[in-house]
Amino acid sequence: MRFISLHRADGRIVPGIILRRDGVDMAVDVTHPANPPWYAALPADLLAWVEAGLDTLSARLASGRYADAACVPLSQASLAAPLPRPGKVVGAAFNFHDALRERGMPPPASPVIFIKSGRTVIGPGQAVRLATDVGNVTYEAELGVVIGRTALRIDAADAMDHVAGYLIVNDVSASDMVRADKAFVRGKSQPTFCPCGPWIATPDEIADAGALGVRLRLDGIARQQGNTADLVFGIAELIAHASTQMPLDPGDIIATGTPAGVAIAHDPPAWLRAGSAMIAEVDGLGALHNPIVAEGRT
């Protein structure tokens, strides 16, 4: 099943699902008051659903009967980030073989991970805002993994049991800050620097998360085109390793790394600029559209 967060007309962000009706993907506001009472009584945010277990909800939600007032074509829905405020985003650096070849770097001996603030997360259609004092900012299209069960010092063999689903992450990064600091946190954690979405797909929706195309276009130009088959450390290894460094909680997101083609790799470099627009795509997970604006603009 595909899970979403929706903007209601009253400004609230509420959880929902995507169902196919008569060949059209429909966004369903599950807790809409017009629906039967059981649905309206569900928790009013998707994080609570993740904590309860998306797999346990899927069967009942898929067979539900929803009021017409609660349904809108997905193309007309106003989507928020599926998890607007995850506890944390754990990123993986240097985790694509093609990106390492592009840089002339050997693969790391173990995963290189960093923390990205959950407050950086924005949703589909929301703008990445560039501060005037933050230069040389790049896109980074990635497969994101949503943690569904607390993980602490787990083995890779058990790691996939802790996965609630998958989504697209665009790990926007201020390259100059990363280089100056020789660390990732500041350059990765600027406001709006983590577009996520457009939905969370449960594992049964994805035939093989280790063989998904990952692409990014900037102003219509293809800038990244990779595949998760090229990951240095796979999803299970990343989760297991991260769980040795910190507890992973339901709703945390693991960003698995980005393929070749980040901004600095192009001639001239394809740094993000106000007025541009980018689309990140991962097979089976849709497309994540985000414009770029100067800070203080709309």
C-alpha positions in Angstrom: 0.0 0.0 0.0 1.0 3.6 -0.6 0.6 6.0 2.4 0.5 9.8 2.1 0.0 12.9 4.2 -2.5 15.4 2.9 -3.1 19.1 3.4 -6.7 19.7 4.4 -8.5 22.9 3.5 -8.4 23.9 7.2 -4.6 23.8 7.2 -4.2 20.5 9.0 -1.9 17.7 7.7 -3.7 14.3 7.9 -2.8 10.8 7.0 -4.1 9.0 3.9 -3.7 6.3 1.4 -3.6 5.9 -2.4 -6.2 3.6 -3.9 -6.8 2.8 -7.6 -10.4 3.4 -8.7 -11.5 2.9 -12.3 -7.9 3.2 -13.5 -7.2 6.4 -11.6 -5.0 6.8 -8.5 -7.1 8.4 -5.8 -5.8 10.1 -2.7 -8.0 9.1 0.3 -8.3 11.2 3.4 -8.8 8.2 5.7 -9.8 10.1 8.9 -12.2 12.5 7.0 -15.4 12.9 9.2 -17.5 11.7 6.3 -16.0 8.2 6.6 -17.2 5.5 8.9 -16.4 6.1 12.6 -13.6 3.5 12.7 -11.5 5.4 10.2 -12.2 8.8 11.8 -11.0 7.4 15.1 -7.6 6.5 13.8 -4.6 8.6 14.9 -4.4 11.8 12.9 -0.8 11.6 11.8 1.1 9.1 9.7 3.9 8.8 12.2 1.4 7.2 14.6 0.4 4.8 11.9 4.1 3.8 11.3 4.4 3.2 15.1 1.3 1.0 15.0 2.6 -0.9 12.0 1.7 0.0 8.4 1.4 -3.7 7.5 -1.3 -4.2 10.2 -3.4 -1.3 8.8 -3.0 -2.1 5.1 -5.5 -4.9 4.7 -8.3 -3.2 6.5 -7.6 0.2 4.8 -7.4 -1.4 1.3 -10.9 -3.0 1.6 -12.5 0.1 3.2 -15.4 2.0 1.9 -14.7 5.7 1.7 -17.0 8.7 1.3 -16.7 10.6 -2.0 -15.9 13.7 0.0 -12.8 11.9 1.3 -11.4 11.1 -2.1 -9.7 13.2 -4.8 -7.6 12.2 -7.8 -4.0 12.0 -6.7 -3.0 14.5 -9.4 -5.2 17.1 -7.7 -4.3 16.3 -4.1 -2.2 18.7 -2.0 0.5 16.4 -0.6 2.7 17.1 2.4 5.9 15.2 3.3 4.7 11.8 4.3 6.5 12.3 7.6 6.7 16.1 8.1 8.9 15.8 11.2 10.8 12.5 11.5 12.9 12.1 14.6 16.0 12.1 12.4 17.3 11.4 8.9 20.4 9.2 8.8 22.4 9.7 5.6 25.0 7.5 3.9 27.9 9.2 2.2 30.2 7.7 -0.4 27.7 4.8 -1.0 27.4 4.5 -4.7 30.2 2.8 -6.8 29.6 5.1 -9.8 29.8 8.2 -7.7 33.1 7.0 -6.1 34.5 6.3 -9.6 33.5 9.8 -10.7 35.4 11.2 -7.7 38.4 8.8 -8.1 37.8 7.5 -4.5 38.0 3.9 -3.2 35.0 2.5 -1.4 35.0 3.0 2.3 35.7 0.0 4.5 32.4 0.6 6.5 29.4 2.8 6.0 30.0 6.5 6.4 26.9 7.9 8.0 25.7 11.3 9.3 22.7 12.9 10.9 20.4 15.3 9.1 17.9 17.2 11.2 14.3 16.1 10.8 13.4 19.8 10.7 14.9 20.0 7.2 12.1 17.9 5.7 9.7 19.4 3.2 7.2 17.8 1.0 6.3 17.6 -2.7 6.0 21.0 -4.4 7.5 22.9 -1.5 10.4 25.2 -2.2 14.0 24.6 -1.3 15.2 28.0 0.0 18.7 29.2 -0.6 20.1 31.7 2.0 22.3 34.4 0.5 25.2 33.3 2.6 25.0 29.6 1.6 26.7 28.9 -1.7 27.3 26.0 -4.0 24.3 23.9 -3.1 23.7 20.5 -4.8 20.8 18.1 -5.2 21.2 14.4 -4.3 18.5 12.0 -5.3 18.2 9.0 -3.0 16.1 6.0 -2.0 14.8 6.6 1.5 14.0 3.8 3.9 11.4 4.4 6.7 12.1 2.6 10.0 9.0 0.8 11.4 10.4 -0.8 14.5 13.0 0.4 17.0 16.4 -1.0 16.0 19.4 -1.0 18.3 22.5 -3.1 17.7 20.7 -5.4 15.3 22.2 -7.8 12.8 22.0 -7.2 9.0 20.1 -10.5 8.8 17.3 -9.0 10.9 17.4 -5.5 9.5 14.7 -5.7 6.9 12.2 -6.7 9.5 12.5 -3.1 10.8 11.5 -1.5 7.5 8.1 0.1 7.2 8.5 1.3 3.7 10.3 3.4 1.1 10.1 6.9 -0.3 12.2 9.4 -2.3 14.7 11.6 -0.5 16.5 14.6 -2.1 19.5 15.1 0.2 20.1 18.8 -0.7 23.6 19.8 0.5 25.7 22.9 0.9 28.9 21.6 -0.5 31.0 24.6 0.6 29.9 24.1 4.2 30.7 20.4 4.1 34.1 21.1 2.6 34.9 23.9 5.1 33.7 21.9 8.1 35.2 18.6 7.0 31.8 17.3 8.4 28.3 16.9 7.1 25.9 18.2 9.7 25.8 21.9 9.0 25.9 21.6 5.3 23.2 19.0 5.3 20.9 20.5 7.9 20.0 23.9 6.5 16.2 24.6 6.5 14.3 22.9 3.6 17.3 20.8 2.6 15.4 17.5 2.7 12.5 17.1 0.3 10.8 13.8 0.9 7.9 12.0 -0.7 5.6 11.8 -2.5 4.4 8.7 -0.6 5.6 5.8 1.5 5.3 2.5 -0.3 5.2 -0.6 1.9 7.8 -3.3 1.1 5.3 -5.5 -0.7 4.9 -2.7 -3.3 8.6 -2.9 -4.3 9.7 -6.0 -5.9 13.4 -5.5 -5.2 14.6 -2.4 -3.3 18.2 -3.4 -4.3 17.5 -2.8 -8.0 15.7 0.5 -8.4 16.5 3.3 -10.8 17.4 6.6 -9.2 17.2 9.8 -11.3 17.2 13.5 -11.0 16.4 16.3 -13.5 17.2 19.9 -13.0 15.3 22.3 -15.2 14.5 19.4 -17.5 18.1 18.3 -17.9 19.0 14.8 -16.7 21.7 15.2 -14.0 21.7 11.8 -12.2 20.9 8.3 -13.4 21.8 5.4 -11.2 20.5 2.2 -9.7 20.4 0.9 -6.1 22.1 -2.2 -7.4 25.2 0.0 -7.4 25.1 0.7 -3.6 28.4 0.0 -1.8 26.5 -1.1 1.3 23.0 -2.3 0.9 19.9 -1.4 2.9 20.2 -4.1 5.5 23.9 -3.3 6.1 23.2 0.4 6.5 20.4 -0.2 9.0 22.5 -2.6 11.0 25.5 -0.3 11.0 23.4 2.8 12.0 21.8 0.8 14.8 25.2 0.3 16.3 25.7 4.1 16.5 22.3 5.2 17.8 18.8 3.8 18.4 16.7 4.0 15.2 13.0 4.8 16.0 9.8 4.3 14.1 9.6 7.1 11.5 13.3 7.7 11.2 14.5 7.8 7.6 17.7 6.2 6.2 18.9 8.0 3.1 20.9 5.3 1.3 23.2 7.5 -0.8 23.3 9.3 -4.1 24.6 8.2 -7.5 27.0 10.0 -9.8 26.1 13.3 -11.3 25.9 15.7 -8.3 26.3 19.4 -9.2 30.1 19.6 -9.0 30.5 16.7 -11.4 29.2 18.7 -14.3 31.0 21.3 -16.5 30.0 23.9 -15.6 28.8 22.8 -12.2 25.0 22.5 -11.9 24.6 24.3 -8.6 21.0 25.0 -7.5 19.9 28.5 -8.2 16.7 30.5 -7.4 14.2 30.0 -10.2 15.2 26.5 -11.0 13.2 23.3 -10.4 14.2 19.7 -9.8 12.5 16.4 -10.0 13.9 13.4 -8.2 12.6 9.9 -9.2 13.0 6.4 -7.8 11.3 3.4 -9.6 8.0 2.6 -8.0 8.0 5.6 -5.8 6.8 8.3 -8.2 8.4 11.7 -8.7 9.3 14.4 -6.2 9.0 17.9 -7.6 10.6 20.9 -5.8 11.3 24.5 -6.9 14.2 26.5 -5.7 13.8 30.0 -4.4 15.8 32.6 -2.7 15.3 32.8 1.1 12.5 35.2 1.9 10.8 34.7 -1.4 7.7 32.5 -2.1 
